[in-house]
Amino acid sequence: MISNRKTPLDYAKMGADTLIRKFSIEDLPPKNRFHYHQGVFLSGMERIYMLSGEQKYYDYIKSWIDYFIDENGDIRYCDVREFDDMQPGILLFNLYKTTHDERYKKVLDRFAPIVEMWPTNAQGGFWHKYHRQNQMWLDGLYMIGPYSAMYAHYFDKPYFYETIYQQMHLMRQNMTDPKTGLLYHAWDDSKTIDWADKKTGLSPEFWGRAVGWYAVAIMDILDYIPPNHPRRQEFINAELDIINALIRFQDEETGLWFQVVDKGGRPENWRETSCSSLYIYAIAKGIKKGLLHQAYAKYIDRGYKGIIASLTFEGDQLIVSNICIGTGVGDYDFYINRPTVRNDLHGMGAFLLMCTEYYDACKQLGRTDYGE
């Protein structure tokens, strides 16, 4: 167990530094792919830079981006038939604002018509990928939602707010379980894929990280929707609904959440780090934005303490464990039997997001106890 005397920002730096030492820009996995694995990790690093002002974090992000974008603003190793490969585009907004380098804006402008022309199911829901016809996965809202809101905000394209609202609304309307308030991992409007219920089209389980992507996406979208926008309150309502559902399933013993969220009582289910980190991020940000009462701090205190207690060190390397590998859609046994990894970018990225947001929320509340 690691002492809780360091600040959450200290832990975030330790996590980021561990992977900076391990991976050169060219080797950051998946190698030679512009992909959300790196995107979520570097988003966490960007937040470290914003809070600390330490230039090395900005330089690492910029160097990675510049490895993929040539002098003409063309981007390498990016499959625009998947939103997964467009997610790192969110890193370009701050780089463009800082440098005014037109290469970054060219990439952002090229992504916009791709989003506008994306194939949809019969109700207007974006296919998860070109080869996932008619399927909506919660993951997709994180992959393209923040980009869409940021593009609307920075480049005065307000119709993108409506575009991404429709995706959130369809997920909330069709994927929410009325009993638990949780959202199923995926929904096939055509009801033809093997995992889909033949009546509802829904997948059978609530997978932890997918619910986390959804909660984080909405909270990040709210950063950019104007206060008077007619859809803003509906995003807020959706976020409050999922947070109030999630807190019911937090493990009392550790403060963490389970791989299959609502089945923590089953002995084969296990506590998963990345989803726990994403939930803590969303709740902390909700408190910071004034959307949640300060009484909700007990959930992030308990969760943060549990995450920190699970960390280990190997020399100067911080190790984040119990991270589910990248995962498709399946039944209970499928999720439970997924392999776990250490310091995977899903988990380390979620960890950086959690630490920075928890630190910022505590700072706003005038607290320095950090879950002790």
Secondary structure, 3 states (H helix, E strand, C coil): CCCCCCCHHHHHHHHHHHHHHHCCHHHCCCCCCCCHHHHHHHHHHHHHHHHHCCHHHHHHHHHHHHHHECCCCCECCCCCCEHHHCHHHHHHHHHHHHHCCHHHHHHHHHHHHHHHCCCECCCCCECCECCCCCEEECHHHHHHHHHHHHHHHHHCCCHHHHHHHHHHHHHHHHHECCCCCCECCEEECCCCCCCCCCCCCECCCCEHHHHHHHHHHHHHHCCCCCCCCCCHHHHHHHHHHHHHHHHHHCCCCCCCCECECCCCCCCCCCECHHHHHHHHHHHHHHHHHCCCCHHHHHHHHHHHHHHHHHCEEECCEEECCCEECCCCCCCHHHHHCCCEECCCHHHHHHHHHHHHHHHHHHHHCCCCCCCC
